[in-house]
């Protein structure tokens, strides 16, 4: 595996590409996660906007991605309810409502108060960690949320909640029947109300004097537009990913025909983690080396002909194959996609033609992803290009989706999404073309940063014929 770092010339090609593009891309972050001060400032911004809706109690966050975005506590979730509360009467306040198994994470992070239940389903009085093993009545966690907020003095206040989960797919209040969807367009501003169903309805039943107002739209509109620090951390992750691509290209050249796609995938994941972690001192302590992911995949041959295949990756490279190396790399929760589609000699004229059209679409999409343009316009430009180049029958999906720490994020570069793009938004860059009849497909991707004059492809692995069309 070590030889793949030096043989094949890929790292030299990558360095040349990075040098040529250095002036247009953000500087890579030195830190490997955002500082706590960033999250505290973000909470102040969110609270300021919530106040405009009459919130005087606080913001209750229950979505994993909203919690991570606002507080910086990177954590995993299961069926166990996990929430936090940002009180309006305490600028530094952060109250946690969490399962006990996350006790150390919460205690070691920013907090002014915390309350826990043992596990789900919780038995009242059943706390083995406190020498109490009782089969008491089942406790409803959502009722417990309400009682806890009441006990803390917020039972007669207006509380902001992240109840409008449709915002996660770009449907903001009042936009459900919009003819031209724009997530930064006009919405029906949520009003104070009393939830009567679901977890928030159960919670509200315990605090009958409280009012509630949804703020999910506020959170998602913040999350989709990244600031300079977020862009710099993303660039660091994308720089690592570009090096992983150079390793993979060298590995393919070195190992050649007969190599398993599964083997390439796992070799890349191992090498990539070693590469990242050599820069991040850590001793398995909490809240340091967090949000680090090398989630890559490789497929060769027929499997490339399907946008979302369900076949296992267990095919060997053969002459005439297409191969896709794809995935996501993140550092501190930030990063994005970078895919490359290879073609191995001898290839047909049709295969090369489809590769050329796809690659042209890939660059066109990035060029069109500029501030002030609409997502729909980007999709139309790409699809027009694909159709004009006789590849209509190979088009199976939109060119791109918004990119965030959760993966897919609104808005979407799709014909029906008229969102006006803002500088700082991130999009995937994957106008794939697939030919199952002939057993191949191509789908480069990148993480595109919307900028003033054009979109910037943050991954720097080359995407030309010298890099991708190989004679093994």
N, C-alpha and C positions, 0 to 999 in steps of 0.2 A: 504493500500500500504506500509506503514512504516514497517509492520511486515516482508515483503519480504526481508528486508535488513538483518534480523537476522535469520529467520527460513530457514531450508533446507540445511544449512551447506555449501552453495556455496562459500561464501566469504572466509571461512577458506581454502577450496580447492584451490581457486584462489591464495591466499597468499602463499600457499605451492608451487604452480607451479611457481609463480614469484620469490620466493626465490631460487628455483632450477636453474632458468635460468638467474638470475641477471647478472652473469659474462659475458654472451655472447651477451647481448643486449646493445644498446646505452643507456647512461644515459638520462632520460627524461629531456627536457628543463625546466628551471625555468621560462623563459619568455614565454608569450602566443602569440607572433608573432616575426618574424625576425626583427632585428633592421634596421633602415634606412641606417646605414653604410654598411650593407650587400648588399643592393640594389645598393648603389653607387659604391661599388667595383665590383659588377656584371656588371654594365653598362660599367665600364672601360675595363673589359675583353671582352665584346661584341664589343666595339669600336675598341679595338686592333685587333681583328680578321677581322672586317670590313675594316680596313685600308689596310690589306693585299690584298683586292680586289679593291683597288684604291678609296675607299670612302674618300672624303675630305670635304663633306658637313655635313652629319649627318645620323642618323638612324631614319627613320619614322616607328613607330610601329602602327599597326591598329587592330591586333588580340587581343581580350580581354586577352587571357592567356599569350601572349607575353608581353603585357603592365603590367599586374600584376606581372609577373615573374621578369621583369627588373626594375620596379619602386616601387613596393610595394603598389601601390594605388589599394586596393581591391574595386571593383565597380561592378555594374550590368550593363548589356547592353540590349538594345532593337534594334529597327531598326535605332536608332539615331547614326550616325557615331561618333566615339570617337577615338582620336589618340593622340600620343605624339611624340616629336622629340628630339633626343639626339644629340646636335651639336658637331661636332668634334673639334671646336675651343674653347670649354669651358668645362673644366674637370668637373665642377659642374652643367653644363647646363642641363635644362629640360624644354621644351616648350610644353604646353598643347593646344590641339585643340579640344574643347569639347562642348557639348550642355549645355545651361545655367543651366539646372536643377541640374547639378553636380558642380555648382560654389563653394559651400561651401567645398565640398570634395577636389577640386583642390586647393583652396586657403589655406586650412589647412594642405596641405602636401608639399612635396618637389617640388619646382618649381623656375624657374628664370624668366619665362614669361608665359602668358596664353592668349588665344584668344577663344572667345565663339560665338556661334550663338544661337538664342533664342530657336528654336525647329525645328522639322522636319515635314513638309517642312517649311523652313524659308522664310519669306517674307522680301525682302530688305527694311530696314527702319522700320520693324515691331518689336519693342522691348517694350512690355507693361511695363516691369520693369523700363524702362526709360521714361515713359509717352508718348511713341510713338506707336500708334496703327494704322499702315498703311497697306493697302492691295497692297503692291508693287509687283514688279516682283519676281517670285520664284527664290531663290538662289540655285545654284548647290553647295553642300557642298564640293565636290571633287575639283571643280574649285577653291573654296575658299581656300582649303588646298594649292594648287599650288600658288595662288596669295599671300598668307600669307608667304610661304617660300621664295618667290621672294622678298617680301618687307623686310624680315629679312636678306637678303643678300646671299641666297643660290640658286638663280635662275640659276647660271652658274656652279654649283658644281655637283659632283657625290653623289647621295643620295641612301642610302641603304633602301630597302623596304622589308616587309614580304609578298611577293606576292606568294611564292610557297606553297600554302595551302595544297598540297598533302603531305607535310612533316608531317602534323598532323596525318596521318595514316601510317607513316613510309616509304613513297615513296619520296626519295630524288632525286635531279636533275640527270637525266640520268639513273635512276634505274627502269623506268617504264616497261622495257622489260627484266629485269635481270632474269637469270635462277636460281640464288641463292641469294635471297635478304638479304642484310646485311646493316643496316643503319649506321654502322661504317666502311663500306667498301668504295671502290673507288666510287666517284661520278664525274659528269661533273660539275666542278666548275663554278658557274654562272658568266657570263661576263656582262660588261656594255652594256646597250641597252636602247631603247626608247619604253616603253609600248605603245601599240596602241589600247587597249580595256580595258573595265572594269573601276573600280574606279581609278586605277593607270594611265591608258591611258587618262582618263579625266583630272586628275591632271597634267599629263605631258604636255598636250596641253596648259597649262597656263605658263609653264616654258620651252620654246622650246630649250634653251641652256643647260638644265640640262641633265645629264646621270643618269641611275638608275642601281642598281644591287641587286639581290635577296639575302637575308641573312636568310631566314626562316630555312634553314638547320643548320645554326650555332646555332640559338635559340633552336631548338628542341633537338639538341645534348647536349646542356647545360641542358635543362629542364629534360631530362630523367636520368641524373646521379646526384644524390643528394649528397651534401657535409655533413660534420659532423653536422653543425647547423640545416640543413634541416632534417637529420635523427633524431636528438634529439627532434625536435618539433613534428615530426611524432610519435616518441615513446610516447610522452606525450599524444597525441590524442589516440593512441592505448591502453595505460594504462586505460584511461577513458572508452574506449569501452569494455575492459575486465571486468571492474566493472559493466557496464551495462549488460553484459552477465550473471554475477553472480546474479544480481537482477532478470533477466528474469527467470533463472533456479529456483530460490527460489519462484518466483511468480507462476510459473507453478506447483511446488510441493504444494504450499499453496492452490491455487485455484482449481487445479485438473481438473477432467473431467467436461465438459460442459463450460469451459472458451472459450470465443471467441478469435480467433486469432487477430482480430481488437483491442480488448480490451488489449491484451498483448502488441501489437505494440505501442499503444498510451500511455499506462502506462510506458513503457520503455523510450519512447521519453521524457515524462514529467520528470521522475526520472533522466534521463541522463542529461538533460539541468540543472536541479537543482544541480546535482553533479558537473558539470563543472563550473557553474557560481558561486558556493560558493568559488571557488579559484581565481576568476578574478574580482577584484574590478572595477566597472565601473559606470558611471553616464550618460550613453547614449551618451557620447562624441564620435566624429568621430575618426577613426584611432586607437582605443584602442582595444576593444573587437570585432575583425573582423575575418571573415572567420571561424566562429564557426558554426558547423552543426552537428545535430544528426538526420541523415536521415535513419531511420530503418523501417523494414517491418517484418511481421510475417504471415506465412501461414501454415495451417494444413490440413491433409487429401489429397484429390484428387489433390488439387492445387499444392502440392509439386512435382507432377509427370511431370510438365511442366517446362522447363528451363526459359522461359519468359512468364508466364501465363498472360492472360488478364481478368481473373475472379477477382471479388472483394474479398477482404479478409473479409469473414463473415461466418466462419465455426467454429463449436465448437469442442474442443478436445474430441475424442472418443477412446475407446480401439482399439489398432491395428493401430492407426494413426502414420504417420510420421509428424514431424513439423520442419519447418525451421525458425530460427530467423536470420535475415540478415540485411545488410546495410553498411553505411559509417559514420564514425565520423571524424570531422576535427576541428583543432584548429589553428588559424592563416593561414588557407588555406591548412594546411598539415594534413595528416591522411591516412586512407585507409579502406579496407574491413575487416570484421571479421564476418563470418557466423558460426552457429552451427546447425547440423541436429540431431533432437531427434527422438526417437522411443518409443512408449508407449505400455506397455504390455496389452494383450497378443499379441506377434508378431509371425510371421511365421519364420521357418528356412530360407526361401528364403530372407525375409526382413533383417534378421540379417546378412546373408551372403553378401548381396549387401552392407549393411552398412560397414562391415569389409573390403570389397574390396575398397570401396570408401575412407575409412579412411586410408587404406594403400597407396592408390594413393596420397592422400593429403600430407602425410609425405614424400613419395618418391619424389614428385615434389619439395618440399622445399630442400631436400638433393641434388638434381641435379642442383639447381639454384645457382651454384657457379661461381665465376669469371673465365673467359676463356672458359666455356662451351657455347654451342650455344643454342638458344631458340628451334631450331628444335630438338636437342638431348633431351632436357627436355620433349618435347611433345612426342617423340618416346618412351622414357622410361616409361612414364605414360600410353600411349595407349597400349604399349606391355603388361604391367602389367594388364590392364583392360581386354584385349583380352585373355591373358593366363588364367585369372580367370573366363572365361565364361560369361563376361559381355559386349561383343562387341555390342550386340543389345540395350544396355542401354546408349551408348555413343553418345551424340548429339553435343558436342562442344570441342574446344581446352581447355587445362588445365588453361591457364591464359593470362592476358594482362598486359602490362605496366601500372603502376599506377601513376597518378599525381593529381594536384589540380583540374584538369578538369574531373577527373574520368579515363576513358579508355585513354591510352597513348601508343604510340609505344615504343619498339617493342612488338611482341606478341609471347607467347610460343605456337607456332603452327608449324606443320610439315613443312610448306613452308617458315618459317622465320629463316634464317641462321645467324642472328645477333649474334656476339660474345658478351656475357654479360660482363659488367664492374662492379666492386665493387661500390656500391652506388645506383645501379638501384633498383627500386621497382616493384614487380609483384603481381597481384592477385594470389590466391592459391585455385583454384576451379575446380577440375577435377570431375565434377558432374556426377552422374548416375541416370537415370530416367526410371521408369517402368509404363507408362500410362495404360498398360493392367491390372496391378494389383493395380493401384491407389496410388503409392508412388514414392518418389525420395529423393535423398540425395545430398547435396552440401555444405560441409564445405567450408570456405574460410578464408584467412588471408592476411596480407600484408607482403610479403617476401622481405627482404633486401638481395641483392646479396652480398656475402662476399667471402673471399679467399678460404675457404675449403668447405663451404656449404651455402645455403640460410638460413637466420634467420627469423623465424616466429615472427613478432613483437607483435602480439596479444598473450596474455597468458591465455585466457580462456581454461581450459583443454578440451581435445578432445578424451576422452576415454569412455569406456562403463559405468563406474561409473557416469560420467557426463551426458552422452547422452541417455542411455537406462534406462528408468524410469518406475517404477511400481507405478502408482498413486492410 
